[in-house]
Amino acid sequence: MSQLTSFLLVLSLCAFAPLCFSSKTKGGYLYPQFYDHSCPKAQEIVRHTIGNARSTSFGQRLYNQSGNGQPDYTLDQSYAAQLKTRCPKSGGDQNMFFLDYVSPTKFDNYYHKNILASKGLLNSDQVLLTKNEGSKELVKQYAENSQLFFEQFAKSMVKMGNISPLTGSRGEIRKNCRKINS
């Protein structure tokens, strides 16, 4: 089991590699068809099972989600209070938080269980419940059935691995995924 877990961890980390391959001509963003080409369900599957986020990535959810000075109403308030202890209104921007606070170093389906409990760290996580019925249903299925999650994840990784990155004059392999090479 530990070899499988290690293998899946490597796969999950590789899932973010395609984000470094993008077109120079599209403002440095992935083509909108990126996920359609790889796997229509990839956005819902390849998420934040393992990893960290800086306080700046989600602080607005704690203090001013809708521009009204109020926290995100979809975020569990006890979880929000816990996050606020290390993510103050000002300062602490570089403080790191686990994306999956239940099992932060284990590849499993607790990420989906956290979302159902309104404890998704990032706005993009919690939006899976509010975006549409399809993504909400997937979150429920993966929370209830870890085997289904693992199977779908493996299929998505194979499809994403078959995406051809743009290279040469058509694109670039970024040195820093957040900005176009200069």
C-alpha positions, 0 to 999 in steps of 0.5 A: 500500500505504501508503494501505491500511495507514493506512486499516487503522490508523485502522480498528484504532484505531476498533475500541476506540471501542465500548468507550466506549459502555456501559450505565449500568445494567450497572455500566459494562461492555459487555453480554455479547452485545456481540460476539455482536451485532457479530461472533462472531469479533470478540474473536479478530480485533480485538486488539492489532495496534498499541498499547501497554500499561503494565507494570501491565497484565501485570506479574503474568504476570512475577512472580506469575501464579497466586498462587504467586510464579512467572511465567506458564508460558505466557510464553516465558521469554526474552521474560519476561526481556527484559520484566523489565528494564523492568518490575520487581517494584515501580516502573515501573508506567507504563513502556510496552511495545509489544503487538506487539514485532516490528512495533509500528507496522505493521498486520500479522499478527505479533501472531498469530505472537507468540502462537504463539511464546508472546510475547503481552504480555497475559494476554488475548492468550495465552489465545487459545491456551488458551481453546478450540480455535476461538480457537487455530485462528483464531490459527494461520490468521491467523499463516499467512495475512495476507490472511485476517486483513485480510479478516476484520478488515475484515468485523468492523470493518463489523459493529462499526461498525453497533452502535448505542451506548446514548445518552440515559437508556439509556447514555452516551458516556464522557469516560474509558472506564475509568469511568462519567461522574459 
